């Protein structure tokens, strides 16, 4: 069967529409808080800090793209217009005040334009707002421990669960936090340096033995969010995932009650025993 040009056009358009719909559907099904196959962008943001990291990333990407294209255009002009064949008698010009001032000032202004949002973001990350809840995170070879000093001082270990999805990210005991609350993370290392990182929250901070590092996040979406140890810490570095479950206030309160009982007899509960002994 022979198709007219119009028919072919409509077929192609139909295919394109189907392709776009499929891609959009794929994006909609992609799960929040974890990497997805063939991902080349940042993970979808779930905190105000990550919103700004994403914005800053895109801002710089546009800026560098425009600058690169501009320099490329200048190079092409030079190659085409000023090669020996096209321009046998070169000009002897050596100075041009206007252009020299411009190519000094414009880059300075661009750098200032980058510095302002960059410093704003840095301060937002480092200036921890009044926290609703503190979670103490200890990196260990090769798992994480989470302590809740504000909620009954229980502590528990969180280990990779081989049978759980997503592969190499699922854990036995997830860290649980309430949504839309400022969570202060205090982190340290029990043996070597680890790093606590959750991409969707825009946090990554070293967990260093003998030292307490602080960061914060305010998750604005409920769900599961995954991260990984981000400082090479030994043979099982790749197998100590971070899994954070963000829930409603009521669910959090209910979880605290069960967690208190569940982890009361945790022999590794040194934090709670030290806290109890001090009282
Ligand atoms: Cu590690």
py3Dmol code that shows the C-alpha trace and the ligand (Angstrom):
import py3Dmol

protein = """\
ATOM      1  CA  UNK A   1       0.000   0.000   0.000  1.00  0.00           C
ATOM      2  CA  UNK A   2       1.293   3.370  -0.961  1.00  0.00           C
ATOM      3  CA  UNK A   3       0.890   6.234   1.464  1.00  0.00           C
ATOM      4  CA  UNK A   4       0.507   9.841   0.451  1.00  0.00           C
ATOM      5  CA  UNK A   5       2.853  12.445   1.869  1.00  0.00           C
ATOM      6  CA  UNK A   6       0.091  13.639   4.196  1.00  0.00           C
ATOM      7  CA  UNK A   7      -0.460  10.120   5.526  1.00  0.00           C
ATOM      8  CA  UNK A   8       3.255   9.636   6.182  1.00  0.00           C
ATOM      9  CA  UNK A   9       3.366  12.980   7.954  1.00  0.00           C
ATOM     10  CA  UNK A  10       0.435  12.038  10.158  1.00  0.00           C
ATOM     11  CA  UNK A  11       1.992   8.636  10.931  1.00  0.00           C
ATOM     12  CA  UNK A  12       5.260  10.292  11.960  1.00  0.00           C
ATOM     13  CA  UNK A  13       3.426  12.840  14.069  1.00  0.00           C
ATOM     14  CA  UNK A  14       1.492  10.016  15.741  1.00  0.00           C
ATOM     15  CA  UNK A  15       4.738   8.196  16.510  1.00  0.00           C
ATOM     16  CA  UNK A  16       6.310  11.348  17.935  1.00  0.00           C
ATOM     17  CA  UNK A  17       3.272  12.001  20.132  1.00  0.00           C
ATOM     18  CA  UNK A  18       3.354   8.384  21.355  1.00  0.00           C
ATOM     19  CA  UNK A  19       7.076   8.716  22.094  1.00  0.00           C
ATOM     20  CA  UNK A  20       6.609  11.894  24.105  1.00  0.00           C
ATOM     21  CA  UNK A  21       3.658  10.362  25.989  1.00  0.00           C
ATOM     22  CA  UNK A  22       5.774   7.294  26.788  1.00  0.00           C
ATOM     23  CA  UNK A  23       8.675   9.421  28.021  1.00  0.00           C
ATOM     24  CA  UNK A  24       6.322  11.523  30.166  1.00  0.00           C
ATOM     25  CA  UNK A  25       4.676   8.361  31.511  1.00  0.00           C
ATOM     26  CA  UNK A  26       8.104   6.935  32.363  1.00  0.00           C
ATOM     27  CA  UNK A  27       8.982  10.108  34.245  1.00  0.00           C
ATOM     28  CA  UNK A  28       5.683   9.946  36.146  1.00  0.00           C
ATOM     29  CA  UNK A  29       6.356   6.344  37.159  1.00  0.00           C
ATOM     30  CA  UNK A  30       9.945   7.041  38.157  1.00  0.00           C
ATOM     31  CA  UNK A  31      10.091   6.769  41.903  1.00  0.00           C
ATOM     32  CA  UNK A  32      10.897   9.692  44.106  1.00  0.00           C
ATOM     33  CA  UNK A  33      14.012   9.588  46.221  1.00  0.00           C
ATOM     34  CA  UNK A  34      16.045   7.042  44.294  1.00  0.00           C
ATOM     35  CA  UNK A  35      18.119   6.882  41.111  1.00  0.00           C
ATOM     36  CA  UNK A  36      16.461   5.590  37.968  1.00  0.00           C
ATOM     37  CA  UNK A  37      17.883   3.846  34.884  1.00  0.00           C
ATOM     38  CA  UNK A  38      19.605   6.163  32.396  1.00  0.00           C
ATOM     39  CA  UNK A  39      19.179   9.117  34.690  1.00  0.00           C
ATOM     40  CA  UNK A  40      21.408  12.025  33.725  1.00  0.00           C
ATOM     41  CA  UNK A  41      19.762  14.798  35.724  1.00  0.00           C
ATOM     42  CA  UNK A  42      19.740  15.395  39.452  1.00  0.00           C
ATOM     43  CA  UNK A  43      17.254  13.423  41.495  1.00  0.00           C
ATOM     44  CA  UNK A  44      13.917  15.117  42.011  1.00  0.00           C
ATOM     45  CA  UNK A  45      14.157  17.568  44.882  1.00  0.00           C
ATOM     46  CA  UNK A  46      12.319  17.022  48.170  1.00  0.00           C
ATOM     47  CA  UNK A  47      13.684  19.925  50.267  1.00  0.00           C
ATOM     48  CA  UNK A  48      14.030  23.715  49.907  1.00  0.00           C
ATOM     49  CA  UNK A  49      17.852  23.390  49.877  1.00  0.00           C
ATOM     50  CA  UNK A  50      17.725  20.867  47.030  1.00  0.00           C
ATOM     51  CA  UNK A  51      15.272  23.142  45.152  1.00  0.00           C
ATOM     52  CA  UNK A  52      17.955  25.812  45.227  1.00  0.00           C
ATOM     53  CA  UNK A  53      20.743  23.400  44.295  1.00  0.00           C
ATOM     54  CA  UNK A  54      18.699  22.360  41.245  1.00  0.00           C
ATOM     55  CA  UNK A  55      18.030  25.993  40.366  1.00  0.00           C
ATOM     56  CA  UNK A  56      21.710  26.911  40.747  1.00  0.00           C
ATOM     57  CA  UNK A  57      22.765  23.920  38.657  1.00  0.00           C
ATOM     58  CA  UNK A  58      20.413  24.885  35.829  1.00  0.00           C
ATOM     59  CA  UNK A  59      21.417  28.539  36.078  1.00  0.00           C
ATOM     60  CA  UNK A  60      25.119  27.631  35.687  1.00  0.00           C
ATOM     61  CA  UNK A  61      24.334  25.217  32.868  1.00  0.00           C
ATOM     62  CA  UNK A  62      22.584  27.982  30.887  1.00  0.00           C
ATOM     63  CA  UNK A  63      25.360  30.434  31.646  1.00  0.00           C
ATOM     64  CA  UNK A  64      28.197  28.129  30.614  1.00  0.00           C
ATOM     65  CA  UNK A  65      26.288  27.061  27.489  1.00  0.00           C
ATOM     66  CA  UNK A  66      25.827  30.675  26.365  1.00  0.00           C
ATOM     67  CA  UNK A  67      29.491  31.529  27.115  1.00  0.00           C
ATOM     68  CA  UNK A  68      30.743  28.426  25.292  1.00  0.00           C
ATOM     69  CA  UNK A  69      28.599  29.137  22.227  1.00  0.00           C
ATOM     70  CA  UNK A  70      29.755  32.773  22.232  1.00  0.00           C
ATOM     71  CA  UNK A  71      33.452  31.772  22.357  1.00  0.00           C
ATOM     72  CA  UNK A  72      32.843  29.147  19.664  1.00  0.00           C
ATOM     73  CA  UNK A  73      31.227  31.787  17.447  1.00  0.00           C
ATOM     74  CA  UNK A  74      34.227  34.110  17.939  1.00  0.00           C
ATOM     75  CA  UNK A  75      36.623  31.282  17.053  1.00  0.00           C
ATOM     76  CA  UNK A  76      34.683  30.431  13.896  1.00  0.00           C
ATOM     77  CA  UNK A  77      34.696  34.104  12.846  1.00  0.00           C
ATOM     78  CA  UNK A  78      38.469  34.293  13.371  1.00  0.00           C
ATOM     79  CA  UNK A  79      39.108  31.060  11.466  1.00  0.00           C
ATOM     80  CA  UNK A  80      36.926  32.049   8.518  1.00  0.00           C
ATOM     81  CA  UNK A  81      37.690  35.755   8.243  1.00  0.00           C
ATOM     82  CA  UNK A  82      41.290  36.046   9.321  1.00  0.00           C
ATOM     83  CA  UNK A  83      43.093  33.068   7.846  1.00  0.00           C
ATOM     84  CA  UNK A  84      46.058  33.809   5.514  1.00  0.00           C
ATOM     85  CA  UNK A  85      44.031  33.156   2.373  1.00  0.00           C
ATOM     86  CA  UNK A  86      41.019  35.308   3.260  1.00  0.00           C
ATOM     87  CA  UNK A  87      43.053  38.054   4.897  1.00  0.00           C
ATOM     88  CA  UNK A  88      46.541  38.214   3.283  1.00  0.00           C
ATOM     89  CA  UNK A  89      47.449  41.613   4.776  1.00  0.00           C
ATOM     90  CA  UNK A  90      46.875  41.493   8.553  1.00  0.00           C
ATOM     91  CA  UNK A  91      45.982  44.628  10.462  1.00  0.00           C
ATOM     92  CA  UNK A  92      48.664  46.030  12.824  1.00  0.00           C
ATOM     93  CA  UNK A  93      46.110  47.016  15.493  1.00  0.00           C
ATOM     94  CA  UNK A  94      47.363  46.210  19.016  1.00  0.00           C
ATOM     95  CA  UNK A  95      45.089  48.055  21.429  1.00  0.00           C
ATOM     96  CA  UNK A  96      41.435  48.870  21.748  1.00  0.00           C
ATOM     97  CA  UNK A  97      40.547  50.461  25.073  1.00  0.00           C
ATOM     98  CA  UNK A  98      36.801  49.875  24.836  1.00  0.00           C
ATOM     99  CA  UNK A  99      37.118  46.180  24.093  1.00  0.00           C
ATOM    100  CA  UNK A 100      39.794  45.662  26.775  1.00  0.00           C
ATOM    101  CA  UNK A 101      37.623  47.279  29.441  1.00  0.00           C
ATOM    102  CA  UNK A 102      34.662  45.201  28.259  1.00  0.00           C
ATOM    103  CA  UNK A 103      36.458  41.861  28.321  1.00  0.00           C
ATOM    104  CA  UNK A 104      37.672  42.610  31.843  1.00  0.00           C
ATOM    105  CA  UNK A 105      34.437  43.991  33.261  1.00  0.00           C
ATOM    106  CA  UNK A 106      31.943  41.554  31.747  1.00  0.00           C
ATOM    107  CA  UNK A 107      33.614  38.414  33.207  1.00  0.00           C
ATOM    108  CA  UNK A 108      33.824  40.181  36.594  1.00  0.00           C
ATOM    109  CA  UNK A 109      30.093  40.910  36.440  1.00  0.00           C
ATOM    110  CA  UNK A 110      29.375  37.312  35.434  1.00  0.00           C
ATOM    111  CA  UNK A 111      31.419  36.040  38.399  1.00  0.00           C
ATOM    112  CA  UNK A 112      29.588  38.374  40.779  1.00  0.00           C
ATOM    113  CA  UNK A 113      26.320  37.132  39.274  1.00  0.00           C
ATOM    114  CA  UNK A 114      27.417  33.567  40.115  1.00  0.00           C
ATOM    115  CA  UNK A 115      28.784  34.462  43.556  1.00  0.00           C
ATOM    116  CA  UNK A 116      25.545  36.003  44.861  1.00  0.00           C
ATOM    117  CA  UNK A 117      23.273  32.925  44.508  1.00  0.00           C
ATOM    118  CA  UNK A 118      26.233  30.656  45.339  1.00  0.00           C
ATOM    119  CA  UNK A 119      26.825  32.311  48.712  1.00  0.00           C
ATOM    120  CA  UNK A 120      23.083  32.510  49.367  1.00  0.00           C
ATOM    121  CA  UNK A 121      22.881  28.733  48.876  1.00  0.00           C
ATOM    122  CA  UNK A 122      25.955  28.115  51.018  1.00  0.00           C
ATOM    123  CA  UNK A 123      24.474  30.127  53.894  1.00  0.00           C
ATOM    124  CA  UNK A 124      21.143  28.330  53.548  1.00  0.00           C
ATOM    125  CA  UNK A 125      22.956  25.001  53.874  1.00  0.00           C
ATOM    126  CA  UNK A 126      25.216  26.010  56.755  1.00  0.00           C
ATOM    127  CA  UNK A 127      22.899  28.234  58.769  1.00  0.00           C
ATOM    128  CA  UNK A 128      20.748  25.618  60.481  1.00  0.00           C
ATOM    129  CA  UNK A 129      17.254  26.892  61.328  1.00  0.00           C
ATOM    130  CA  UNK A 130      15.683  26.116  64.691  1.00  0.00           C
ATOM    131  CA  UNK A 131      15.308  22.362  64.595  1.00  0.00           C
ATOM    132  CA  UNK A 132      12.080  20.490  65.362  1.00  0.00           C
ATOM    133  CA  UNK A 133      13.966  17.244  65.771  1.00  0.00           C
ATOM    134  CA  UNK A 134      17.553  16.053  66.033  1.00  0.00           C
ATOM    135  CA  UNK A 135      18.734  12.723  64.717  1.00  0.00           C
ATOM    136  CA  UNK A 136      22.235  11.552  65.527  1.00  0.00           C
ATOM    137  CA  UNK A 137      23.711   9.536  62.701  1.00  0.00           C
ATOM    138  CA  UNK A 138      26.770   7.359  63.302  1.00  0.00           C
ATOM    139  CA  UNK A 139      28.667   5.831  60.409  1.00  0.00           C
ATOM    140  CA  UNK A 140      30.112   2.418  61.146  1.00  0.00           C
ATOM    141  CA  UNK A 141      31.937  -0.267  59.157  1.00  0.00           C
ATOM    142  CA  UNK A 142      29.569  -0.977  57.385  1.00  0.00           C
ATOM    143  CA  UNK A 143      26.170   0.286  58.431  1.00  0.00           C
ATOM    144  CA  UNK A 144      24.522   3.325  59.968  1.00  0.00           C
ATOM    145  CA  UNK A 145      23.103   3.877  63.455  1.00  0.00           C
ATOM    146  CA  UNK A 146      20.345   6.375  64.124  1.00  0.00           C
ATOM    147  CA  UNK A 147      19.664   7.860  67.554  1.00  0.00           C
ATOM    148  CA  UNK A 148      16.640   9.976  68.488  1.00  0.00           C
ATOM    149  CA  UNK A 149      17.649  12.022  71.560  1.00  0.00           C
ATOM    150  CA  UNK A 150      14.420  14.098  71.436  1.00  0.00           C
ATOM    151  CA  UNK A 151      12.105  11.098  71.284  1.00  0.00           C
ATOM    152  CA  UNK A 152      13.103   8.763  74.075  1.00  0.00           C
ATOM    153  CA  UNK A 153      16.792   8.390  73.302  1.00  0.00           C
ATOM    154  CA  UNK A 154      16.522   5.105  71.484  1.00  0.00           C
ATOM    155  CA  UNK A 155      19.127   4.078  68.969  1.00  0.00           C
ATOM    156  CA  UNK A 156      19.086   1.417  66.294  1.00  0.00           C
ATOM    157  CA  UNK A 157      21.235   0.016  63.519  1.00  0.00           C
ATOM    158  CA  UNK A 158      20.309   0.183  59.873  1.00  0.00           C
ATOM    159  CA  UNK A 159      21.819  -2.515  57.674  1.00  0.00           C
ATOM    160  CA  UNK A 160      21.539  -3.360  54.012  1.00  0.00           C
ATOM    161  CA  UNK A 161      18.699  -5.819  53.408  1.00  0.00           C
ATOM    162  CA  UNK A 162      19.671  -7.989  50.424  1.00  0.00           C
ATOM    163  CA  UNK A 163      16.096  -9.080  49.751  1.00  0.00           C
ATOM    164  CA  UNK A 164      14.630  -5.580  49.794  1.00  0.00           C
ATOM    165  CA  UNK A 165      14.013  -3.264  46.854  1.00  0.00           C
ATOM    166  CA  UNK A 166      15.483  -1.099  45.503  1.00  0.00           C
ATOM    167  CA  UNK A 167      18.531  -3.302  45.109  1.00  0.00           C
ATOM    168  CA  UNK A 168      21.478  -2.262  47.315  1.00  0.00           C
ATOM    169  CA  UNK A 169      19.431   0.612  48.783  1.00  0.00           C
ATOM    170  CA  UNK A 170      16.834  -1.184  50.919  1.00  0.00           C
ATOM    171  CA  UNK A 171      17.614  -1.552  54.642  1.00  0.00           C
ATOM    172  CA  UNK A 172      16.185  -3.460  57.595  1.00  0.00           C
ATOM    173  CA  UNK A 173      15.473  -0.439  59.820  1.00  0.00           C
ATOM    174  CA  UNK A 174      14.809   2.835  58.045  1.00  0.00           C
ATOM    175  CA  UNK A 175      15.443   6.247  59.521  1.00  0.00           C
ATOM    176  CA  UNK A 176      11.985   7.819  59.984  1.00  0.00           C
ATOM    177  CA  UNK A 177      11.261  11.555  60.106  1.00  0.00           C
ATOM    178  CA  UNK A 178       8.132  13.734  59.987  1.00  0.00           C
ATOM    179  CA  UNK A 179       7.316  15.737  56.855  1.00  0.00           C
ATOM    180  CA  UNK A 180       7.685  19.542  56.769  1.00  0.00           C
ATOM    181  CA  UNK A 181       9.795  19.599  59.916  1.00  0.00           C
ATOM    182  CA  UNK A 182      13.324  20.888  60.278  1.00  0.00           C
ATOM    183  CA  UNK A 183      15.479  17.855  60.996  1.00  0.00           C
ATOM    184  CA  UNK A 184      18.931  18.516  62.396  1.00  0.00           C
ATOM    185  CA  UNK A 185      21.424  15.780  61.546  1.00  0.00           C
ATOM    186  CA  UNK A 186      24.382  15.393  63.834  1.00  0.00           C
ATOM    187  CA  UNK A 187      26.820  12.900  62.482  1.00  0.00           C
ATOM    188  CA  UNK A 188      30.034  11.220  63.522  1.00  0.00           C
ATOM    189  CA  UNK A 189      32.076   8.180  62.589  1.00  0.00           C
ATOM    190  CA  UNK A 190      32.641   5.264  64.952  1.00  0.00           C
ATOM    191  CA  UNK A 191      35.710   3.882  63.186  1.00  0.00           C
ATOM    192  CA  UNK A 192      36.749   5.601  59.956  1.00  0.00           C
ATOM    193  CA  UNK A 193      35.421   8.528  57.942  1.00  0.00           C
ATOM    194  CA  UNK A 194      32.047   7.901  56.287  1.00  0.00           C
ATOM    195  CA  UNK A 195      29.749  10.444  54.670  1.00  0.00           C
ATOM    196  CA  UNK A 196      26.014  10.796  55.072  1.00  0.00           C
ATOM    197  CA  UNK A 197      24.414  11.761  51.761  1.00  0.00           C
ATOM    198  CA  UNK A 198      20.816  11.840  50.501  1.00  0.00           C
ATOM    199  CA  UNK A 199      20.630  13.346  47.002  1.00  0.00           C
ATOM    200  CA  UNK A 200      16.921  14.294  47.027  1.00  0.00           C
ATOM    201  CA  UNK A 201      17.486  16.272  50.254  1.00  0.00           C
ATOM    202  CA  UNK A 202      20.611  17.991  48.940  1.00  0.00           C
ATOM    203  CA  UNK A 203      22.717  16.863  51.908  1.00  0.00           C
ATOM    204  CA  UNK A 204      26.175  15.315  51.981  1.00  0.00           C
ATOM    205  CA  UNK A 205      28.334  15.608  55.063  1.00  0.00           C
ATOM    206  CA  UNK A 206      31.352  13.721  56.370  1.00  0.00           C
ATOM    207  CA  UNK A 207      30.930  11.519  59.438  1.00  0.00           C
ATOM    208  CA  UNK A 208      34.300  11.864  61.145  1.00  0.00           C
ATOM    209  CA  UNK A 209      35.481   9.939  64.227  1.00  0.00           C
ATOM    210  CA  UNK A 210      35.942  12.239  67.229  1.00  0.00           C
ATOM    211  CA  UNK A 211      33.985  15.038  65.685  1.00  0.00           C
ATOM    212  CA  UNK A 212      30.329  16.023  65.387  1.00  0.00           C
ATOM    213  CA  UNK A 213      29.222  17.483  62.059  1.00  0.00           C
ATOM    214  CA  UNK A 214      25.873  19.124  61.557  1.00  0.00           C
ATOM    215  CA  UNK A 215      23.541  19.595  58.664  1.00  0.00           C
ATOM    216  CA  UNK A 216      19.787  19.871  58.196  1.00  0.00           C
ATOM    217  CA  UNK A 217      16.897  19.175  55.887  1.00  0.00           C
ATOM    218  CA  UNK A 218      13.192  19.818  55.711  1.00  0.00           C
ATOM    219  CA  UNK A 219      11.494  17.174  53.601  1.00  0.00           C
ATOM    220  CA  UNK A 220       8.425  18.606  51.907  1.00  0.00           C
ATOM    221  CA  UNK A 221       7.239  15.314  50.426  1.00  0.00           C
ATOM    222  CA  UNK A 222       6.349  12.035  52.099  1.00  0.00           C
ATOM    223  CA  UNK A 223       7.887   8.825  50.829  1.00  0.00           C
ATOM    224  CA  UNK A 224      11.122   6.850  50.783  1.00  0.00           C
ATOM    225  CA  UNK A 225      14.382   8.607  50.084  1.00  0.00           C
ATOM    226  CA  UNK A 226      17.652   6.801  49.530  1.00  0.00           C
ATOM    227  CA  UNK A 227      21.291   7.738  49.771  1.00  0.00           C
ATOM    228  CA  UNK A 228      24.651   6.065  50.137  1.00  0.00           C
ATOM    229  CA  UNK A 229      27.813   6.415  52.158  1.00  0.00           C
ATOM    230  CA  UNK A 230      29.871   8.883  50.154  1.00  0.00           C
ATOM    231  CA  UNK A 231      33.345   8.522  51.615  1.00  0.00           C
ATOM    232  CA  UNK A 232      35.336   5.421  50.741  1.00  0.00           C
ATOM    233  CA  UNK A 233      35.375   3.619  54.092  1.00  0.00           C
ATOM    234  CA  UNK A 234      36.496   0.087  53.432  1.00  0.00           C
ATOM    235  CA  UNK A 235      35.468  -3.116  51.716  1.00  0.00           C
ATOM    236  CA  UNK A 236      31.720  -2.781  52.241  1.00  0.00           C
ATOM    237  CA  UNK A 237      31.520   0.939  51.494  1.00  0.00           C
ATOM    238  CA  UNK A 238      29.101   0.211  48.658  1.00  0.00           C
ATOM    239  CA  UNK A 239      26.814  -1.786  50.948  1.00  0.00           C
ATOM    240  CA  UNK A 240      25.798   0.667  53.665  1.00  0.00           C
ATOM    241  CA  UNK A 241      22.836   2.481  52.113  1.00  0.00           C
ATOM    242  CA  UNK A 242      20.847   5.239  53.750  1.00  0.00           C
ATOM    243  CA  UNK A 243      17.067   4.893  53.699  1.00  0.00           C
ATOM    244  CA  UNK A 244      14.897   7.684  55.056  1.00  0.00           C
ATOM    245  CA  UNK A 245      11.134   7.340  55.358  1.00  0.00           C
ATOM    246  CA  UNK A 246       9.303  10.671  55.493  1.00  0.00           C
ATOM    247  CA  UNK A 247       5.861  10.362  57.113  1.00  0.00           C
ATOM    248  CA  UNK A 248       3.067  12.489  58.560  1.00  0.00           C
ATOM    249  CA  UNK A 249       3.254  13.759  62.151  1.00  0.00           C
ATOM    250  CA  UNK A 250       0.757  11.116  63.346  1.00  0.00           C
ATOM    251  CA  UNK A 251       2.623   8.295  61.647  1.00  0.00           C
ATOM    252  CA  UNK A 252       5.865   9.573  63.110  1.00  0.00           C
ATOM    253  CA  UNK A 253       4.438   9.656  66.638  1.00  0.00           C
ATOM    254  CA  UNK A 254       3.145   6.106  66.187  1.00  0.00           C
ATOM    255  CA  UNK A 255       6.512   4.951  64.837  1.00  0.00           C
ATOM    256  CA  UNK A 256       8.329   6.522  67.818  1.00  0.00           C
ATOM    257  CA  UNK A 257       6.145   4.500  70.209  1.00  0.00           C
ATOM    258  CA  UNK A 258       6.857   1.191  68.466  1.00  0.00           C
ATOM    259  CA  UNK A 259      10.533   2.049  67.944  1.00  0.00           C
ATOM    260  CA  UNK A 260      10.979   2.819  71.657  1.00  0.00           C
ATOM    261  CA  UNK A 261       9.766  -0.688  72.519  1.00  0.00           C
ATOM    262  CA  UNK A 262      11.395  -2.443  69.591  1.00  0.00           C
ATOM    263  CA  UNK A 263      14.833  -0.973  70.222  1.00  0.00           C
ATOM    264  CA  UNK A 264      14.681  -0.807  74.034  1.00  0.00           C
ATOM    265  CA  UNK A 265      16.658  -4.026  74.328  1.00  0.00           C
ATOM    266  CA  UNK A 266      19.093  -3.170  71.560  1.00  0.00           C
ATOM    267  CA  UNK A 267      22.463  -4.261  72.991  1.00  0.00           C
ATOM    268  CA  UNK A 268      24.184  -1.748  70.733  1.00  0.00           C
ATOM    269  CA  UNK A 269      22.084   0.978  72.339  1.00  0.00           C
ATOM    270  CA  UNK A 270      25.083   2.706  73.897  1.00  0.00           C
ATOM    271  CA  UNK A 271      23.658   6.170  73.298  1.00  0.00           C
ATOM    272  CA  UNK A 272      20.506   5.441  75.291  1.00  0.00           C
ATOM    273  CA  UNK A 273      22.416   3.741  78.122  1.00  0.00           C
ATOM    274  CA  UNK A 274      24.857   6.625  78.387  1.00  0.00           C
ATOM    275  CA  UNK A 275      21.914   9.041  78.383  1.00  0.00           C
ATOM    276  CA  UNK A 276      20.101   7.023  81.066  1.00  0.00           C
ATOM    277  CA  UNK A 277      23.229   6.769  83.223  1.00  0.00           C
ATOM    278  CA  UNK A 278      23.680  10.517  83.084  1.00  0.00           C
ATOM    279  CA  UNK A 279      20.211  11.158  84.481  1.00  0.00           C
TER     280      UNK A 279
END
"""
ligand_1 = """\
1
CU
Cu 31.275 4.429 54.135
"""
view = py3Dmol.view(width=600, height=400)
view.addModel(protein, "pdb")
view.setStyle({"model": 0}, {"cartoon": {"style": "trace"}})
view.addModel(ligand_1, "xyz")
view.setStyle({"model": 1}, {"stick": {}})
view.zoomTo()
view.show()
